Amino acid sequence: MKRRPQPKGDPVVPPEILEQAKLLISADRPKQTAKCSVCGGETSAGSTEPLCWVCRRLKISAWKEIEQPQVPAQE
């Protein structure tokens, strides 16, 4: 069974106002120009270090591994 297509009604917001709102929102967004120094991916706008989220997580994971005490392997 297929649904019947709903008839298109009048838009709630006129297209002119919708376009103006889209332009205002896009103007408020910060531009992404910084690249990750490791992989070249996009970095977040508020970041203090030039790393993308993946490389930042890998760095944090590596720090956690270093901080854990090394247990010598049992023979």
C-alpha positions in Angstrom: 0.0 0.0 0.0 1.2 3.4 -0.9 0.3 6.6 0.9 -1.5 9.2 -1.0 0.6 12.3 -1.7 -0.4 15.2 0.5 -1.3 18.3 -1.4 1.2 21.1 -1.1 -0.3 24.0 1.0 0.8 27.6 1.3 4.2 27.9 3.0 4.0 29.1 6.6 6.9 31.5 6.1 7.3 33.5 2.9 10.3 32.5 0.9 11.8 36.0 1.0 11.9 36.0 4.8 13.3 32.5 4.9 16.2 33.5 2.6 16.9 36.5 4.8 17.0 34.3 7.9 19.4 31.8 6.2 21.7 34.7 5.2 21.7 36.1 8.8 22.5 32.7 10.3 25.3 31.9 7.9 26.9 35.3 8.6 26.9 34.6 12.3 28.8 31.3 12.0 32.6 31.5 12.3 34.5 30.5 9.2 36.5 27.2 9.3 39.9 28.1 8.0 42.2 26.3 10.4 43.4 22.8 9.5 44.6 20.0 11.8 48.4 20.0 12.0 48.4 16.1 12.0 45.9 15.0 9.5 44.7 18.2 7.7 41.1 17.9 8.9 39.0 20.8 10.0 39.6 22.1 13.5 36.9 23.5 15.8 36.6 27.3 16.0 37.2 27.7 19.7 40.1 25.3 19.9 43.4 26.5 21.3 45.5 23.8 19.6 45.6 23.1 15.9 44.1 19.6 16.1 40.9 18.1 14.8 38.6 16.2 17.3 40.0 12.8 16.3 43.6 13.8 16.8 42.8 15.5 20.0 41.1 12.3 21.3 44.1 10.2 20.3 46.4 12.6 22.1 44.3 12.4 25.3 44.2 8.6 25.1 48.0 8.5 24.7 48.4 10.7 27.7 46.2 8.4 29.8 48.3 5.4 28.7 51.5 7.2 29.7 50.1 8.2 33.1 49.1 4.6 34.0 51.9 2.7 35.8 53.6 0.2 33.6 53.2 -3.4 34.9 56.0 -5.6 34.0 55.0 -8.7 32.0 55.0 -11.9 33.9 57.1 -14.7 32.4 
